[in-house]
Amino acid sequence: MKRILPLVIAIVFAGTLSAQTIISTSFENWTGINPDGWKGTKTNLQADSIIRVTTGTQYGSNAVQLNNPTTSHRRFSSQPVPVTAGQNFTVKYWAKGQGDIRVGLFDSSNVVTTSGYHYSAYISVNTNTWTEYSQNITADTTWNTAQFIFSIRNTNATGGHLKIDSAVVFIPAPTGPTSIYDIQYTTDAAGESPLIGQQVQTGGIVSAVYASGYFIQDGVGPWRGLHVFDSNNFPAIGDSVRITGYVSEYFSMTQISSVSSFLVFSSSNPVYAPSVISTAAVNTEAYEGVLVRVNNATCVNANAGFGMWTVNDGSQECKIHNLIYAYTPTQNTIYQITGPVYYAFAEFRIEPRDVADVVYQGTVGVEDGEMESEIQFYPNPVDNILNIKSSKSISVVTILDLTGRIVLTTALDTNSSHINLELLIPGFYTLLVDQQGDSKSFVFIKK
């Protein structure tokens, strides 16, 4: 019994990790002289060159024969379907006869910059036996009325021209998890991912979030962080997530977009420790998307425009931006700054996440160890008791570890306090001092 594969045009709902079928047809149904779902507006084959085949089919009772003996290609296109920029499509079809065939896609009407057509390579068919072929095509543009195309040339009447049966267009399922490193690492001078345009499944720990997306990381160091453009899902910092989406370059920033699957495995995980780097290293491709920290960075321009300010640790200037959190810096003040690296308008920026990510470390011209007169804390490094004094009443003292996790918080109503740190393990910590809503942050070392 022959298997009948009727025409189906379907967009499968997001969230599945299986292949998503866009078009599936064996040219069974015809209205007049045309197969249903085909002969779209981009078809330029003559009507008498599109022929219904009723014998010797591969599936069902009908197939289609396309005739074009000229060396110039002619198009046979589908009815309109929506596509998204960067989506990869696989087109599988059975063919026999004699001639050249390739698949194509029309996904734009902007004739100023592009014809809107793009194609895979030609396949030369020369057989009287049905043979399955597979070709790939990637959408250039998000377009609601795209048309998939069979482009043919050099068909031969002796060989029966070209016959096609059982054509399927689908978005292939991810083959398996892809590490962030494999997505980010590149030797391309422009910094483009080697996987640009491909659908991938990847994941990591969320290191930062904002209104239009988030950053994830699957390790510490260069090439281990990634920006996800996603305004439909809203993870929290510390969530372990798995996503499926397309690798894209948004004005040369590698990111995941068109997220079709999102899953939170667990929450409240420690965030990967920031990579401690120089301000010069911030301006390199390797740390794009990575949570980083710079130390002893002097504010050399407190207002660099567009919500940015500039710091320099002596290696090179780098920008600090307000994508996630807006901080008002002071010129000639020395800071420790933490945040993921973002790329836009041809420059890298650190994006602090909250007040704890911008830590006062001194003022240019002030001797080492001299603290801001408003708040003093000592000793640093500290054994067990940290002393805090302030010219204003302190309402809350909070201590965070290197990952940003709160390890101690104390409510106060005084100008001085003695905090017992005996239970903390040795390492670097951030001290947040809240003076009736005015917060300041500092770094200290527990011995």
N, C-alpha and C positions, 0 to 999 in steps of 0.2 A: 504494500500500500504506500502510495506517495504521501509524504507529509505536506500538508497545506500550510503555508505561512502567509496569512493575509497581511495587508498593509496596517501598520500601527505607527502613529506619530505620538510619542509620549515623552513628557519630561518627568523623570522620577524624582520624588521628593527628597530634599536634602536630609542627611542624617544616616544614610546607608553607606556601607563601605563596599557594596557590590558595584558592578558595572552599571552605568546609567544609560539606558537605551534612548536614543533620540529618534531614529527612524528604523523601522523594520518592515521590509516588503519583499514579496516574491512576485510582484506585478500580477497578482491574481485578478484584481478588479479593474475594469476599464469602463470609462464613460465615453461613449462614442469611439473616437480613434486614439484616445490618450489614456495611459494608465493612471489610476487615481493616485493623487499625492505627488505627481510628477508633471513635467512640462511647465515649470515655473517661468516667471517673466524673464529670467536670464538664459532660457533655452534659445539657441539660434540655429538648431537643426531644422531643416524643412519638415513639414508635416509628413511628407511621403518618405522621410528617412527614419521615422519612428514606427516600427512595425510590430504588431502583435504576433507572438510565436505560440502556437498551440500544440506542437508535436516535439518530442525529444527534449522536454523541459527537465530541469534539475529537480524542482519542487513544484507540486501542484500541477495545474493545467495550463498555465500561461507563463511566458517570459517576454522579454523585450529585445528586439534587434535594432541596432543603430548603424546607419550607413553614412560614411563620409570618406570617399576614396581620395579626397584632396590631401595635400600636405599641410594645409592650414587647419588647425583644430576647430571643432564645433562643440558646443555645450549642450548637455541634457541635464537640466537642473530640477531640484525638488521644489515643492511648495515651501513657503517661508516657515522657519522655525527660529526661536531665540537662541543666541549664543552669548557667552561671556568672554571678554578679552583674556587671553592666556590659557583658555581651556584647550586641552588636547583631545582630539577625536580619532578613533580608529574606524576605518571604513572597510568592512569585509564584504566581498561579493564573489559570486561564481561567474565565470566567463568562458566562452569558447569562440572559435572562429579565427579571423585573421585581421590584425590591425593594432594600433597603439592606443592605450587607454591610461588615464591618470585620474585621480580624484582632486577636486578643488573646492573652494569655498568663497562665496561672495558675502562680505560682512561689512560693507561701508559704501556710502554713496558720495563720499567727499572726493570728488573728482579733481579738486585742486591739489591734494597731496598724494592721492593714491587712486588707482582704478577701482579698488575694492575687491579685486580678484587675486587669489593666490592658489598655487597648485603644488602637488607632490610631483615626483618624477614619473616619466612615462614607463609603462610596462608594455613590452611587445608580446602580443598573444598570437600564437600560431599552432592551434590544436583543435581537433574536432571532438575532444573530450572535455567535459566540464571540469574546470580547475578553480580552486578557491584562491583568491588573492586578498592581500591585506595591505592597506596603506594608511599613513597617518597625516593629519592636517591640524594646524593650530589656529584658533581664532585670533585675529589681530585686534578686533574691536568688539565691544559689547553692542549687540545689534539684535533687535526684536524680529527682524524680517530677513534673516540670513538664508541663503540657499546653498545646499550641497550640490556638487556638480560632478558628472562624469564627462570628462573632456576626451574626445576621440579624434583620430586622424588615420590616414593611410589604411582604411579598411579595404578589403579585397572581396569582390563578389565571388570569385572562385573558392575562397576560403569560407564563404558564408557571412562576410562582414563580421560584426561583433554582436554576440548575444550575451545578455546579462540576466541573471536570476538570483533571487535571494540576496538582496543588499541590506546590510545592517550598518547603521551609524551609531556609535556608542562612545561614552566616556569610560575609558578602562578603569578598573578598580586598582587601587594602590597595590603594589606587589609586596609591601612589607614596610615596617618602620624605617625611616631615614633619619640619621642623626643630624642635629643642628650643624655640627662640624661639616658634614658632607654637603649641606645646603649652602653654608656660608663660605667655606674655603675656596679660594679662587686665585689663579695666577693671571687673570684677565686684567689688563691695564686699567680698564674702566671700572673694575670691581664687580662685574656682573657674575651672578651665580652660574655655575656650570649646569644647574638644573632649571634654569629659567624657562617658564612655560609648562613645566611638568607638574602633574598632580602628585602630591606626596602625603604620607602620613608621618607625623613627627610628634614630639612632645617634650615636656620638661617641667620645671618648677617655675611658676609665675614670679617674676622679680619686680614688676611694676605694672600699674594699670592706669588708664585714663579713659576719657569718654569714647574715643574711637578705636581703642585697641588695647594691647598689652604686650609685654615683653616676656619671653620664656628663655630658660637656660637649662642645659643638660650637663653642665660641668663648669669648672673654673678655668679661665684663661682665654686666649684669643680664639676667635671663630666659634665660641660656644654659646653665644646669645643670639636671639632672633626677635625681630619685631613682627607682630601679627596685627594686621588691619582687620578689625572685626567689631562692628557696632551692634551685633546681635547677641553675643554672649558676653557675660560679665563675671569673669573669675576674680578671686581675691588673691592678694599676695600670699604666697605659700601654697597655693593649690597645685597639685600635680595633675597636669592635663595632657590629653592626647587629642590632636586635631588632624583633620584632613583638609587640604586646600591646595592652591596653586602657588608655586614659586614665581614671584614677579619682582620687577624692578620699578619702584615708584620714584621717578626722577633720580635714578641710580642708587636708591636705597633698597637693599634686598629685604623682602618681606614675604609673609604668607598672606594671601588674599583669597576671596571667594571661598570662605570656609564652609564646607558642606557637612562636616561632622565635628562635634565637640563633646568631649567627655571629661569629667573630673573624677580622677581615681581617689584622691584623698586631699584633705585640707590641713592647714596649719603646719605645713612642713617647713623646716629651716630653709631659708633662701640660700643659694650658693653664695659663698663669701665673695665680696667684690675683688676684682683684680686691681692691685695697687700698682699704678703706672704713672709715668710722667705726663705733664700736660702736652708734651710733644706727641706722645704715643696716642693720645685721644684722637689726634687728627689722622689716624691710619685705619685702613679698611678692616684690619684684623679684629678691632674692638667694636665694630659696628654692632649694635644690639646687645653688647656685653655690659653687665653691671660692673662699673669701675670705681676707683677711688683715687683722687689726687691729694697729696699732702703739701703743706707749706706753699700754697698757691696764692700769690699776692693779687688782689684785685687791681688791675691796671686801667680798667675802664668800667666804671659803675653803671654806665648807660650806653651800651653798644647798639641800641635800637632794636625794635621788634621784640621786646621782652628779654633781651640778652645782656649779659655782662661778660667781661673778659678777664681771665686770670693767667698767671705765668709763674711757674716754679723755677724759672731760670733756663728751662730747656726750649720752650716755645710757647706762644700764647695759644689758648683754646677758649671756646665760647661755653657759657653756661646759659641755659634757656628755661623758659617757664611753661613748657608743654604740660607738665603735671603739677608743679608747685612753683609759685612766684615768691622769690626771696629778694628783699631790697638790700643790696650789699653796700659796703662803705669803702670808698677809695683808699688804697694803701693798707687795707686790712688783709691779714693772712688767714686763709681758710683751708680746712679739709672739706672736700666736696665728694659726695657719692651719688651715683645715679647711672642708669643705662645710657649708652651712647646712641644718639639719633643723628640721622643725616638728612639735611634738606637745604635747598638753595646753594648747593655745591660746598657745604661746610658741615663739619661734625660738631655736635654739641653734647655736653653732659646735661641730663635732665633729672635734677633732684626730685625726690618723691615727696618729701615732707621736711619739717624743720630739723629733724634729726640728721638729715643728709648734708646740712651746711653747718660746719662746726668752726667756731672762732679759734684761731691758733696764735693770735698776736697782732701787733701793729708794726708796720715798717718804722724802724727807728727806736722801738721800745726794747729794752734789754731782755734777754732770755729769762723766763721765769716770772716776769712782771705781768700780772693779770689785769684784766679790765677792772677798773676801780669799782664798778657797780656790783660785781660778783667776784668772790675769791673762793677757791677751793684748794685744799692742800692736805697731805703731801701728794705729790705725783711724780713717780709711781707711789702707790699706797699699799700698805700691808693689810690692815683690817678696818681702820677707822678713817673715813673721809670727812674732813671738816669743811663746811660750807658757810660763808658769810656773805651778806648782801646789804646794800643800802636801802633796799625795799623789802617789804614782807614777802616771804616765800610761801606760796600756797601748795605747790606739789613738786616733789623731786622724783624723777623717773630715770631708771638706768636701763640701757639696751645693750645687748651683746653685739658681736660683729655682724650677725645676720639680720639685725633689726628687731629681734625678739625682746619683749619687755621681760627683764629678770627681777626687777624690784621697783616698787612704786610706794611713795610715802606722802601722805597728806600732812601739811604743816600750816602753821600760822605764826611765823616768827622770822627774824632776820638772820638767824644762825641755826645750824643743826650739825649733829654728828651722826653719820650714817655708818652702820655696821655692815661691812662687806665680807665678813669672815667666810660665808658660804659660797662666795663666787670663786670660780676657778681662775687661775692666772690668765691674763690676756688683755686685749684692748676693749674698752667699753665707751659708750656715749652717755654723757650726763646731761639730762634735760632739766632745767630749772625754770619753773613757771612762777612769775611774779605778777599775780593777779591778772592773768591773761597774756602777759608779755613773756614769751618763751625764749630762752637762750640755750645753746647746746655747746658742749665741750667734750674733748676726748681725754681719757685718763687710762693709766695702766694699772691693773691689779697684779701685784707681785705674787 
